[in-house]
Amino acid sequence: MKTITELLELVSKAIEKTNKYKSIEKDETQYNVFFVSFSGHVNQISIEFYYVYESKGDNTVVDRCKGYLDNESHVQELYYFLKNRV
């Protein structure tokens, strides 16, 4: 079981990291970008992961995960959502 501390350490790594690589499906560079929102008054965190391409026409692909930090299953879900994308 992952802890809130481990989750927040991974959040920190995700925010620092923007992956840039050549997309095989499209002949252009793709960037992987994380956005994290924390609502302290309700103890909730929301993570969005965007696949951003050089062309402006195809920047709508996004994965989202939202959960409460006082719920153990949400902490696990948020952790592995990030872990699989960092």
N, C-alpha and C positions, 0 to 999 in steps of 0.2 A: 504494500500500500504506500502510495506516494503522499508526502505531506504538503502543506501549504508552502512551506519554505522551499521545498524542491520545485514546486510549481512556479513560484515567483522567481527563482534562479533561472529556470528555463524561459520564463517570460522575458527576463533581462537579456538573455542570449538571443532570443528571437527578435527583439527590438533592435539590437545592435547589428543583426545580420540581414543583409539584403543580398540574395543570391542573384548572380547574373550569369546566364549561360545561353548558348545557341540552341534554339528550339529545333527539334527534329521535324515536328509536325508542320511548323511554319518556318520559312527561311528567314528568320529574324531573331534578334536577341530578346530574351524573356527575363524579367525581373520578378522575384518573389518577395512580396512586401507584407509585413505584419502590422496591424493596427490593434492596439489594446486599449480598452476603456475600463476604468475601475470606478464603481459607485460605492464609496465607503459607507454611506448612510444606510445602504441595504446589504453591504458585504457581497456585492456581485461583480463579476468580471466578464467581459465580453471580448472575444478575440476574433479578428477578421484576417483572413489570409487571401491576398490578391495575387493573381497572375497578371502581370502588366507587360504588354508587348510594346515594341517600339512604335508600331502603327497605332494611331489613336482610335481606329475603328473597332478594336477587339479588346477592350479593357474592362469587360464586365464579369469575368470569371472570378468568383469569390467563394470561399468556404468560411462558414461562421460556426462559432461555438460559444455558448453562454452558460454560466452557472453561478451558483452561490458557494462562497468559500466556507460556509458553515455546514455544507452538505458533502459528506465523504465521497459519494458516488459522483457528484459534480466535479470535485477536485480531481478524481481519477480521470474522468472524461476530458477535462480541460488539459491535464498533463499530457495524456496520450495524443490528443488532437495536435498539440504543439510538437511533441516528440517525433511524430510521423512527418512533420513538415520542416523541421529545422535542419 
